[in-house]
């Protein structure tokens, strides 16, 4: 049985040399029953990527670049969850082709192993990701969530994210709801 008490894991940024663990956790996430509405990639597609893809992905989100991946690591070294935060600069174009209006963070790739859900892991990952994004001087942090993913929507709203009223269109789907968290000034 897994010990999923709040003190039994640490949240930290990944290192570039941990690409095999990045790959393994992503493949586990893509087999989750919520994966079809939670991720923009299939298990089969991810499985077909060469090792160089995973090496580049880990290197690009392990140091001071425009992305940072955080993992929750259990005492035995098992990665039990992950979140990635992207930095989007005002005036740039985001992954969906829209112009970014302000400096902001964008949370993607949220996953916690089922046996670890409900014990604070997701909150720990979000706290680390938000702290990193705020430290980069962003004005807000956003994420998108599928309308058919009420579990995720509930957590995001509880964490302080509110709907923006925008829907992000996705190929072959209705689109996803954008939520954001704006840092209070003062």
JOLIN-V127110 format. One record per residue. SS is DSSP state (~ for helix, > for strand, _ for the rest). PSI is psi in whole degrees, -180 to 180 (999 if undefined). BURIAL is + if it has 9 or more other ideal C-beta (glycine too) atoms within 8 Angstrom, else -. Layout:
[[SS/PSI/BURIAL] [SS/PSI/BURIAL]]
This chain:
[[_/140/-] [_/135/-] [_/107/-] [_/32/+] [_/153/-] [~/-26/-] [~/3/-] [~/14/-] [>/162/+] [>/148/-] [>/132/+] [>/160/-] [>/152/+] [_/165/+] [_/153/-] [~/-36/+] [~/-1/-] [~/20/+] [~/-35/+] [~/-37/-] [~/-35/+] [~/-47/+] [~/-49/+] [~/-46/+] [~/-38/+] [~/-41/+] [~/-38/+] [~/-45/+] [~/-40/+] [_/-8/+] [_/-4/-] [_/145/+] [_/-27/-] [_/-5/+] [~/-41/+] [~/-26/-] [~/-6/-] [~/-25/+] [_/151/-] [_/28/-] [_/150/-] [_/161/-] [~/-45/+] [~/-42/-] [~/-46/-] [~/-39/+] [~/-28/-] [~/-11/-] [_/138/-] [_/164/-] [~/-34/-] [~/-34/-] [~/-48/-] [~/-36/+] [~/-45/+] [~/-40/-] [~/-46/+] [~/-43/+] [~/-38/+] [~/-17/-] [_/26/+] [_/-4/+] [_/-157/-] [_/23/-] [_/-152/-] [_/9/-] [>/149/+] [>/129/+] [>/131/+] [>/143/+] [>/152/+] [>/121/+] [>/125/+] [>/165/+] [_/-29/-] [_/5/-] [_/-8/-] [_/133/-] [>/119/+] [>/-9/+] [>/165/+] [>/155/+] [>/146/+] [>/137/+] [>/125/+] [>/146/+] [>/127/+] [>/121/+] [_/140/-] [_/134/-] [_/-14/-] [_/177/-] [>/132/-] [_/179/+] [_/-25/-] [_/-1/-] [_/5/-] [_/148/-] [>/131/-] [_/126/+] [_/-21/-] [_/165/-] [_/124/+] [>/160/+] [>/158/+] [>/115/+] [>/129/+] [>/168/+] [>/35/+] [>/126/+] [>/138/+] [>/132/+] [_/140/+] [~/-40/-] [~/-9/-] [~/-1/+] [_/146/+] [_/1/-] [_/13/-] [_/-1/-] [~/-47/+] [~/-42/+] [~/-43/-] [~/-42/+] [~/-45/+] [~/-42/+] [~/-45/+] [~/-44/+] [~/-43/+] [~/-42/+] [~/-43/-] [~/-46/+] [~/-45/+] [~/-38/+] [~/-21/-] [_/2/+] [_/21/-] [_/157/+] [_/-25/-] [>/164/+] [>/133/+] [>/168/+] [>/163/+] [>/149/+] [>/140/+] [>/142/+] [_/-22/-] [_/25/-] [_/69/+] [~/-32/-] [~/-48/-] [~/-45/+] [~/-42/+] [~/-45/-] [~/-47/+] [~/-42/+] [~/-40/+] [~/-32/-] [_/-3/+] [_/3/-] [_/139/+] [>/149/-] [>/141/-] [>/-14/-] [>/-5/-] [>/145/-] [>/133/-] [>/116/+] [_/142/-] [_/146/+] [_/125/-] [_/9/-] [_/167/-] [_/-36/-] [_/174/-] [>/155/+] [>/133/+] [>/134/+] [>/153/+] [>/159/+] [>/120/+] [>/129/-] [_/126/-] [_/130/-] [_/145/-] [_/999/-]]
